Amino acid sequence: MRSTRSHGRLRAARFFCLALVAGCASSTPQPLPAPVPENVTRPHVLTDLSSLSAAPTTTLTNLPSGPAPAPSAATEAPNPQRFFMEQPGHERIVGKASAPADERLLNAKAAKFGEFSTALLHQVLVAAIGLEHGEMETKVVPDNVNPVIITAIMNKDGKLKELIVEQHSGSGALDRLMVEACKQGLWAGNPPPEAMTGGEYRIRIEGRLKNFSTSDQKHWEFETHVGLALL
């Protein structure tokens, strides 16, 4: 009888302990599941650049934060047209691969009146190139030829009055070509009065030719150089 009673008490004690444990467990909040790492669900923005490269990060963090500033006027690429008109003696290439040509303003006064001078210079050059396909195209110009130097006088209306050959080239055909080119090319509409000397325009033209290429050893294309100064 005593053992039955003891066994009953033991069972009651066990039940009480289990109930207590269950009560305690129900009153304690269960821990939430661990969150999914952010880099699994969305792009991962890296701030530690060393994880991408073994290179020292100090060289990367010194990069400028924005675009480089626009170049100043002092560092801008030079304008070839403006440089040609403002810098006497600077050539402007105007020919083609098979027949190169260039123009030059020869003194400060020509540069000062750049638009007027450049128009006259280019007109003479175009005329000379056109004339090269006449008598001249069968000529071989001597290597030691001199430039043809011509002084031209235009009236106040821009009409040619006189041509004076100051220096012959040593080639009669070249002299004739440059004289004719001046006749065709030296004219102007509304020339600037400030460029006159003694009520007229005095212009010096210098012209040189050099044989450049030929397909049949008889008809030539030339390398043409023309310069202009205002006197």
Beta strands, then each sheet from edge to edge (+ up, - down):
strand 1: 91-93
strand 2: 101-105
strand 3: 148-154
strand 4: 160-167
strand 5: 201-214
strand 6: 220-230
sheet 1: 1+ 2- 6- 5+ 3- 4+
end
